[in-house]
Every structure is written in C-alpha cells, then in structure tokens.
Amino acid sequence: MAEPSPAVAAAIEGELRLLDPVVRASAGLLGALLHPEFREIGTSGRLWRRETIIASLTADDAPRPGPLTASRMRGVRLCDDLVHLTFDTESKGIHSHRSSLWRLTPQGWRLYFHQATPFNDDLLTDPLAGPVADHFTDPLAGPVAEA
C-alpha cells in the first residue's frame, strides 16, 4: 500500500496532534495548528471561531474528555494548498463523524474548518467508502493509495 502524499500526511499529523489532550489544553499548541480564520461546527451544532475554541479548550474549568480514538481516516488533496480529511472518533462511548479542511500557509498546514457530527455506534459502516474505508487520494500526484 502506498503512503499518502506529503500534503495529506501533514494534515493527518496535524489532526492527530489536535486529538492529543496535551495539545488540546495548550493555547500555544492549539494556536500553532489552527488557521487564523478557523471555524468549527461542533457535535452540539455550536459554531466556533479560533479564539472561542482556544479559550474554551484551555480554560481552567474546561471539561477534560477521555482520550479520543480516531479511525477510518481518509485524506484527499483538493489542490496545492487544500486537503480534506474525514474520519471517525470515539470517546467514552460517543462516536462522531468528522470532516476537516487543512490549508497550507507560510507557517505550514493549518486547520481551516472542522465539523463533527455524532452518530450511533450501530452505524459503523460507510456506504460511500466501499469495502475499504481507509484511503488517501491526491489527484495532483496520482492514483489512490490505500492504508
């Protein structure tokens, strides 16, 4: 199986860092990964901006969820400076489908947009993905690589 393109790999690395509780509790580490124009639609449906999500996650009284486990991560390089990731997470029995857009900036790849949608764990099949759920594509670099 081929490896993802460097652009997709960088977005995946950033996304996995954002799932790390240490990163999530640090305004500096979060700020280094979030694009200045970052927006999010959270699992609750709430709209977040860069400043509000950083303040919420790093507040002294912020809830500290258990570890987030990511699965079925897929990446597509849409153009030279944009990568789309989709994946699922689970924490304390709560499952979410997630979608992220990563943009290349002079400082590197930064999360530009994120959306999370909760789902019932009985629905772990992905009819859009076909038999192999984890894959990476880069239309600018060549064929699909499965991981």
Secondary structure, DSSP 8 states (H G I E B T S, - for coil): -----HHHHHHHHHHHHHTSHHHHT-HHHHHHHEEEEEEEE-TTS-EEEHHHHHHHHHSTT-------EEEEEEEEEEETTEEEEEEEEEETTEEEEEEEEEEEETTEEEEEEEEEEEE-TT----TTTTT---EEEETTTEEEEE-
